[in-house]
Amino acid sequence: MIIKQTLKLAAAKLSAHGLKLPRLEAEILLSAILKKPREFLLAHGERKLTASQISNFKLKISRRLGGEPVAYLTGHKEFYGLDFYVNKNVLIPRPETELLVQEAAKLITRNSKLVTLVDVGTGSGCIAITLAKLTKQKLMAIDISKKALAVAKQNAKLHGVAKNIKFFKGDLLEPLLNSKFVIRHSSFVVLANLPYLDSKWKKLLKSSDSLGLKFEPKVAIAGGADGLSLYRKLAKQIKSLKKLNLTLLCEIGHLHGPKMKKIFSFAKKIQIKKDLSGLNRLAIIKIA
């Protein structure tokens, strides 16, 4: 079977299951198998595929029909114009998280002093690694999952910033609290894209748009009864860092603004920013 025909049949199957971008997804999956860019598929539509390639492609299409995200099927996801390796041990980077990176970069640019960036719950490392490439600041990346840290370290090597980031295994800011790394007069910017889906998150699986959530690590999705349990824990840890010059940037659910203000009521200033969809998505919290 030739490339053109294979893509047409696959796109039809994906479309029949209600997927919004069937042709694009089919091209991405076949490109990954052939290890060629999508442009190659268009330019070589008459090329015959091997039996092994067809078998592999059919398997990936079948898994996609079952809701498995394209990123896990290819092992890649683009974030902030960079290509990141991902697997089922890490949350797939989302476009809305780029807002956190943009605001962090602005904050650092405005600050004439050196600051230490701390990426809490680093996952794939996409936030820390992107900022390592955009800035010259020191970085710490923390995750409670050893498997997630392995992915983040791999991505840091792929992007040539492994020497710029210190990786720690721990529960939120725990490694920072117990480290000589903290100096009273240092400036810290803490970046937190923690799980913020509430206890009803499984209802989202009924939608074809959100079905892929069941394949992502629960520890990176579920944030407790109201989605903010880890942010409450983070607030308690930050309280113990007395007199520390610290700014916290948190990605949040679009209804979490009021509760975040209560959780961090001890902060000097709290600002809520909207994403490109006009939804509240980022809390910028100046602690001191």
C-alpha positions as CSV (number, residue, x, y, z in Angstrom):
1,M,0.0,0.0,0.0
2,I,1.3,3.5,-0.8
3,I,1.6,6.4,1.5
4,K,-1.3,8.4,0.0
5,Q,-3.7,5.6,0.2
6,T,-2.6,4.6,3.7
7,L,-3.2,8.1,5.0
8,K,-6.6,8.5,3.4
9,L,-7.9,5.3,5.0
10,A,-6.4,6.1,8.4
11,A,-7.9,9.7,8.4
12,A,-11.3,8.3,7.6
13,K,-11.1,6.0,10.6
14,L,-10.0,8.7,12.9
15,S,-12.7,11.1,11.5
16,A,-15.4,8.4,12.1
17,H,-14.5,8.4,15.8
18,G,-15.0,12.1,16.1
19,L,-11.4,13.2,16.2
20,K,-11.1,16.8,15.1
21,L,-7.8,16.7,13.1
22,P,-7.8,13.2,11.6
23,R,-5.6,13.9,8.6
24,L,-3.0,15.8,10.6
25,E,-2.9,13.1,13.3
26,A,-2.5,10.4,10.6
27,E,0.4,12.3,9.1
28,I,2.1,12.8,12.4
29,L,1.9,9.2,13.3
30,L,3.2,8.0,9.9
31,S,5.9,10.6,10.0
32,A,7.1,9.2,13.3
33,I,7.2,5.6,12.0
34,L,9.1,6.6,8.9
35,K,11.3,9.1,10.8
36,K,10.6,11.7,8.1
37,P,9.0,15.1,8.2
38,R,5.3,15.5,7.2
39,E,6.5,17.3,4.0
40,F,8.1,14.0,2.9
41,L,4.7,12.3,3.0
42,L,3.2,14.9,0.7
43,A,6.1,14.8,-1.7
44,H,6.3,11.0,-1.8
45,G,2.6,10.0,-1.7
46,E,3.2,7.2,-4.3
47,R,5.9,5.5,-2.3
48,K,5.1,2.0,-1.2
49,L,5.2,1.2,2.5
50,T,6.7,-2.1,3.9
51,A,4.6,-4.7,5.6
52,S,6.3,-3.8,8.9
53,Q,5.6,-0.1,8.5
54,I,1.9,-0.7,7.7
55,S,1.5,-3.0,10.6
56,N,3.1,-0.5,13.0
57,F,1.0,2.3,11.6
58,K,-2.2,0.3,12.0
59,L,-1.3,-0.5,15.6
60,K,-0.8,3.2,16.4
61,I,-4.0,4.2,14.7
62,S,-5.8,1.5,16.8
63,R,-4.3,2.9,20.0
64,R,-5.2,6.4,19.0
65,L,-8.8,5.3,18.4
66,G,-8.7,4.1,22.0
67,G,-8.0,7.6,23.1
68,E,-4.2,7.4,23.6
69,P,-2.6,10.8,23.0
70,V,-0.6,11.3,19.9
71,A,2.3,12.6,22.0
72,Y,2.6,9.2,23.8
73,L,2.4,7.3,20.5
74,T,5.2,9.3,18.9
75,G,7.2,10.1,22.1
76,H,7.4,13.8,21.2
77,K,5.6,17.0,22.0
78,E,6.4,20.6,21.0
79,F,6.4,23.2,23.7
80,Y,7.5,26.9,23.2
81,G,8.9,25.9,19.8
82,L,11.1,23.2,21.2
83,D,10.7,19.4,20.8
84,F,10.4,17.4,24.1
85,Y,10.6,13.7,24.7
86,V,7.6,12.4,26.6
87,N,6.3,9.1,27.9
88,K,3.5,7.9,30.2
89,N,5.5,8.9,33.3
90,V,5.1,12.6,32.6
91,L,2.2,15.0,31.8
92,I,2.1,16.1,28.2
93,P,3.1,19.8,27.9
94,R,0.1,22.0,27.1
95,P,0.1,25.3,25.1
96,E,-1.5,27.2,28.0
97,T,1.6,26.5,30.1
98,E,3.6,28.7,27.8
99,L,2.0,31.7,29.5
100,L,3.8,30.7,32.7
101,V,7.2,30.6,30.8
102,Q,6.5,34.0,29.1
103,E,5.6,35.7,32.4
104,A,8.6,34.2,34.2
105,A,11.0,35.4,31.4
106,K,9.5,38.9,31.7
107,L,9.9,38.9,35.4
108,I,13.6,37.8,35.2
109,T,14.3,40.4,32.4
110,R,12.9,43.2,34.6
111,N,15.0,42.0,37.6
112,S,18.6,43.3,37.3
113,K,19.8,40.9,40.0
114,L,20.5,37.2,39.5
115,V,17.6,35.0,40.7
116,T,17.3,31.3,41.2
117,L,14.5,29.6,39.3
118,V,12.8,26.6,41.0
119,D,10.6,24.4,38.9
120,V,8.3,22.5,41.3
121,G,6.8,19.3,39.8
122,T,9.0,19.6,36.7
123,G,7.6,16.5,34.9
124,S,9.1,16.5,31.4
125,G,11.3,19.4,32.3
126,C,9.7,21.6,29.6
127,I,9.4,24.7,31.8
128,A,12.9,24.6,33.4
129,I,14.6,23.7,30.1
130,T,12.8,26.4,28.1
131,L,13.8,29.0,30.7
132,A,17.3,27.7,30.8
133,K,17.6,28.4,27.1
134,L,15.9,31.8,27.5
135,T,17.8,33.1,30.5
136,K,21.2,32.8,32.2
137,Q,19.7,32.1,35.7
138,K,20.5,29.2,37.9
139,L,17.7,26.5,38.0
140,M,16.5,23.9,40.3
141,A,14.0,21.3,39.0
142,I,12.1,19.2,41.5
143,D,9.8,16.2,41.2
144,I,8.5,13.5,43.5
145,S,8.7,10.9,40.7
146,K,12.0,9.3,39.9
147,K,10.7,8.2,36.5
148,A,9.6,11.8,35.7
149,L,13.1,13.1,36.6
150,A,14.7,10.6,34.3
151,V,12.6,12.1,31.4
152,A,13.5,15.6,32.5
153,K,17.2,14.9,32.6
154,Q,17.0,13.3,29.2
155,N,15.4,16.4,27.8
156,A,17.9,18.6,29.4
157,K,20.7,16.7,27.7
158,L,18.9,16.8,24.4
159,H,18.6,20.6,24.6
160,G,22.2,21.1,25.9
161,V,21.3,22.6,29.2
162,A,22.0,19.7,31.6
163,K,24.8,21.8,33.3
164,N,22.4,24.6,34.0
165,I,19.8,22.7,35.9
166,K,20.2,20.8,39.2
167,F,17.6,18.1,39.6
168,F,16.2,17.0,42.9
169,K,13.7,14.3,44.0
170,G,11.3,15.5,46.6
171,D,7.9,16.6,47.6
172,L,7.3,20.1,46.3
173,L,9.9,22.5,47.9
174,E,11.2,19.9,50.4
175,P,14.7,19.8,48.8
176,L,14.9,23.5,49.0
177,L,13.8,23.6,52.6
178,N,16.5,21.1,53.6
179,S,19.3,22.5,51.5
180,K,22.2,24.9,52.1
181,F,21.3,26.2,48.7
182,V,18.9,28.7,50.4
183,I,20.6,32.0,51.4
184,R,18.5,34.5,53.3
185,H,19.1,37.3,50.8
186,S,18.8,35.3,47.6
187,S,16.0,36.0,45.2
188,F,13.9,33.0,44.1
189,V,11.2,32.6,41.4
190,V,9.2,29.4,42.0
191,L,7.4,28.0,39.0
192,A,4.5,25.6,39.8
193,N,2.4,23.8,37.3
194,L,0.9,21.4,39.8
195,P,-2.1,19.1,39.4
196,Y,-5.3,21.2,39.6
197,L,-8.2,19.0,38.5
198,D,-10.7,18.4,41.2
199,S,-12.2,15.1,42.3
200,K,-14.7,15.1,39.4
201,W,-11.9,15.0,36.8
202,K,-12.8,11.5,35.6
203,K,-16.1,12.9,34.2
204,L,-13.9,14.7,31.6
205,L,-13.1,11.2,30.1
206,K,-16.5,11.2,28.6
207,S,-15.4,13.8,26.1
208,S,-13.2,12.8,23.1
209,D,-11.2,15.9,23.7
210,S,-10.3,14.9,27.2
211,L,-10.2,11.1,26.9
212,G,-6.4,11.1,26.7
213,L,-6.3,12.1,30.4
214,K,-6.8,8.5,31.4
215,F,-3.4,7.7,29.9
216,E,-1.5,10.5,31.8
217,P,-0.1,9.9,35.3
218,K,-2.8,10.5,37.9
219,V,-0.2,12.1,40.2
220,A,0.3,14.9,37.6
221,I,-3.5,15.5,37.1
222,A,-5.5,15.1,40.3
223,G,-5.3,17.9,42.8
224,G,-7.7,16.6,45.5
225,A,-11.3,17.5,46.3
226,D,-11.2,21.0,44.9
227,G,-8.0,20.7,42.8
228,L,-5.9,22.8,45.2
229,S,-4.5,20.4,47.8
230,L,-1.0,20.6,46.6
231,Y,-1.1,24.4,46.4
232,R,-2.2,24.5,50.1
233,K,0.8,22.3,50.9
234,L,3.1,24.5,48.9
235,A,1.8,27.6,50.7
236,K,2.7,26.0,54.1
237,Q,6.2,25.3,52.9
238,I,6.7,28.8,51.6
239,K,5.6,30.2,54.9
240,S,8.5,28.5,56.5
241,L,10.9,30.3,54.2
242,K,10.8,33.5,56.2
243,K,12.3,36.7,54.9
244,L,13.1,35.1,51.6
245,N,12.7,37.2,48.5
246,L,10.3,34.9,46.6
247,T,7.9,35.2,43.7
248,L,5.6,32.3,42.9
249,L,4.0,31.7,39.5
250,C,1.3,29.0,39.5
251,E,-0.8,27.6,36.7
252,I,-4.3,27.2,37.9
253,G,-7.8,26.2,36.9
254,H,-9.9,29.0,35.5
255,L,-12.2,29.1,38.6
256,H,-9.4,28.9,41.2
257,G,-8.5,32.6,41.4
258,P,-10.5,33.4,44.5
259,K,-9.4,30.3,46.5
260,M,-5.8,30.9,45.5
261,K,-6.0,34.4,47.0
262,K,-7.3,32.9,50.2
263,I,-4.6,30.2,50.3
264,F,-1.8,32.8,49.8
265,S,-3.5,35.5,51.9
266,F,-0.1,36.1,53.6
267,A,1.5,37.2,50.3
268,K,2.4,40.8,49.6
269,K,0.6,40.8,46.2
270,I,-1.4,38.4,44.1
271,Q,-2.2,38.9,40.4
272,I,-4.3,36.6,38.2
273,K,-3.6,36.5,34.5
274,K,-5.7,35.2,31.6
275,D,-4.6,32.8,28.9
276,L,-5.2,33.3,25.2
277,S,-8.7,31.8,25.6
278,G,-9.6,34.6,28.0
279,L,-9.6,32.2,31.0
280,N,-7.9,32.8,34.3
281,R,-4.8,30.6,34.1
282,L,-1.9,32.0,36.0
283,A,-1.4,33.3,39.5
284,I,1.6,35.6,40.1
285,I,2.2,35.8,43.8
286,K,4.8,38.1,45.4
287,I,5.6,36.7,48.8
288,A,7.9,39.4,50.2
